[in-house]
Each structure stands twice: as structure tokens, then as C-alpha cells.
Amino acid sequence: MLPSYYTVKGYGENEIEIERSRFIAHVGRAETADEALEFIQKIKKIHSNATHNCSAYLIGENDQIQKANDDGEPSGTAGVPILEVLKKKKLKDTVVVITRYFGGIKLGAGGLIRAYGRATSEGLQATGIVERKLMTVMKTKIDYTLLGKVENELRYSNYDVKEIHYQENVEIETYVDKSKTDSFSKWMLNLTNGQSNIIIGESLYLETEIT
């Protein structure tokens, strides 16, 4: 698992007009080629009367799955420009479909490359990009009498609370950087005067919005 990587926030859509042609960007997250293809087919079905539904996707820790499709546009003028934007922004597990409704004015090869690149960039900006960072979930069990103090300290700390379980005792799950698990444990033991039981849990990705 990668220590961290960038991907899109979720589904997003954005439309621009260039020389009377409509370019609609559809952006999604896909972790497998099947998911990406399903996304593309869904958009193609919705916009079956469009002139073109060009697409690209980039999947895998090492970008091992890369595909670009011009869908009838001149070779290399649509799918590749979309894919290049994804690479430039260092995104992973991302699929983009640009739907074009032709407006009657031909753009030429250079114009098409710029148009699909711009449509992709603005589509990604409208959707939002997140950083997914691999974190360790630390499980801290405390007595209810300490909950207020611990919650307050966590609120003003650099740690993110994942979840709080209210059982016989309180269990607080906190996202902690893998390199800081020891310092977190010492901080929590000091905060609770040793009255806490801390367990190292699973590794999960924490998403932080960056745009």
C-alpha cells in the first residue's frame, strides 16, 4: 500500500463551451479497469446522442493500467490529452469521460488537444482532489470520567478522530501517522495519567481535501 497518493474526491461534472461545441467533463474514481469501463459505458448511455464520448483512466499504485480512447476524434487529439492531464496532476484511480456535442466549427488537431485538456482540467477542479494518506488507527480505552478532557485535547491537536464507541468504557479511534504511534501513545498516557489502554489497530487511508 502506498504511503500516500492523490485521487479525485468522487463524482463530478463540469461543462464548458469552445467555438460553439459543448464539452462536458464527467469525473469519477475507479480502483479497477472494470469499474472504469462501467463508468464510461454509463456516461455513453446517458449521452448516446453526443458527437463523441472520449475517455481515459489511470489505475494502480504504479499507474500500471492506462487507457485512452478518442471515440472517433482524430487519433491522439482527445483520449491522450485527457490522460496527460491525469498524469500531470499525479492522480491515481481516476476515470474521465469528456462528452462533446459538435457546434459546427472544426477546431483542428491542436485546437482539439487544447479543448480536451482544458475540459479535463476544469472538470477535475470542479470535482476536487484529495490526498489519501495511510494512517494507523490507534484505539484508546478510557473511563467516562476522562472523556471530556481527552476529547477537548484531541480537538485542538493534530490528530483526527475516526470514531468513538460508547460501551462499558469509552473507546476512541484516532488516525495517527505510522511514524508517530509511539509519541501518540506517550502523549495519551501522560494526558490520562496512565489511566488508558492503547492498542495499535489496522492501517487505513485518511482523505484530506486539497482542492
N, C-alpha and C positions, 0 to 999 in steps of 0.2 A: 504494500500500500504506500502510495506517495505521501511524503510528509505534508505537502500542501499542493493545491492546484486551483486554477481558475475555471469557472464554467458559468453558464447563464443562470439567472435567478429562477426561471421557469418558462412558461409560455408567454410570448409577447408578439405584438403585431404593430406594424407601422407602415404608412403609405406616403409616398412622395410622387410628384409629377415631373417628368422631364420631357420637354418637346411634345406635350400632349399625351404621351404614354404614361399609364399608371403603373407604378412598381410597388407591389405590396409585399413587405417582408414578414414572413412567419418564422418565428424563432422558437426552438424547443430544446429540452435536454433529452439525450438518449445515451444509454450506457451500453447498448448492443446495436449491431447492424440491423437486426430485426426491428428494434424499436424505432430506429431512424427511418427505415423503409415504410413502416406502418404510418409514421408521422407524414412522410412525403405523400403516400397514397391518399391519406385523409385530406390533405390540402388540395391535391389534384382532383379529388372527387367534389369538393366544395366549389372549386374554381375550374370546373370541367370545360367551361366556355372561354377560358382565358387563352390568349395567344401562346403563351409559354408558362410553364411552371419549372423554373430552373432550380437546381438544388446542390447542396454539398453537406457533408458531415465529416466530423473528426472525432474518433473514438479510441479510447485505450490510454493506459499510463504512458506509453511511448508513442502515441499517435499512430499505432500500428494499423488502424482501419481508417482509410481516407478515400472518399469518393466524391466525384464532381460530375454533374450532368447538365448539359447545355439545353436539353429538351427542344431541339430544333433551331436554336440560335446558332450563328456561325461558330465553328469549333474554337474553343478556348476563350470565348468572349463573355461567358456567363458563369458556368459552374466553377471554373478555375478562379476567377476573381472573387467569388464568394468564399471559396476555400482559403484563398490567400489572406483574406481579412481575418478569418478564424485563427490562422497560424500567427499572423502579426500580433493579434491580441492574446496569444498564448492560451487559447481556450481548449478545453477538453470536453468530451461527451456532449457535443453540441451539434444540432442539425438546423439548417436554414433552408427555407424554400422562398424564392422570390417569384411572385406571380406578376406577369406582365400582360397588360391589356394595351395592345398597339394603338397608338394615336394617329397614325398616318404619316409620320415623319421618320425616315430612316436615320439612324444615329451613326452608322459606320462602325467598324470594329473598335476603334479607340473610344468612341462615344459609348458603346455598349459596355466595354470593360469598366469605364468610369461610372456608368449608371448602376451596374450591378454591384460594384464595390461600394458606392455611396449608399445604395439601398440597404446593403448588408450592415454597414457601419451604423447607420441611423436606426436600423431595426434592433441592433444589439444595444445601442444606447437607450432606446425606449424600453427594452426588456429589463435591462440591469444585469450587472455582472457581480458574482460573489466569489470570495476565496473560501475554499474548503480546506480546513487545517485539521490534521489528525491529532486528536487530543485523547488523554486518558481520563476516564470517568472515575473520580475519587468518591467513595461512599463513606460518609461520616455519620456515625450514630451518636446522638446526644440525648440528654434528658430534656423534657419540655421546658424546664426552668431556664435552660441556656439558649432556647430558640431565638428569642428576641435579640439578644446580644450578638449571636452568630449571624443571623440574617442581616442585621444592620451593618456589621463589619464586612460581610460579603458584598453587600450593595455598594459599598464605597471602595471595594478592592478591584483588582484587575481580573478576578475570576468570574466566570459565567456559571450561574446555577442552572442545571439541566432540569431537575425535578426535586420535589420534597415529598417524602412519604410519611404519612402520619399513622404510626402504628403504636405498639406498646412504648417504643421510643421513637424519636424523630430520626429519619434517615435523609440526609441531604446529599444529592448527587451533584457534583461540581466538575465542570470541564477544566482540566489542568494540562498545561503543556507537558509533554512527556519528559522533558529535561528538568521540570520543576516539581515533580511529585514529592521528592524528599523535603524541599523547602516548604511546600504546602502542608505536609504532614506536621512539620515542626511548628509552623505558624498556627495551625489549628489546635495542636496540643497545648501550646502556650496560651492561646486565646481561651481555651476551656479549662485551663489549669489541670491538664491531664485527664479531664473527665470526658473523653471522646474515644470512640473506637473507629479507626480509619482503615478502610480496605481499598486496595487498588482494583478497580473494575476493568471493564472492556475498553477497547480503543474505538472511538467513533469520530466522524468528521463533524466539526463545528463550522457552520456557514456564517460568513460576515459579508454584508453588502459593501461593495467598494464603489459602485457607480449606480 
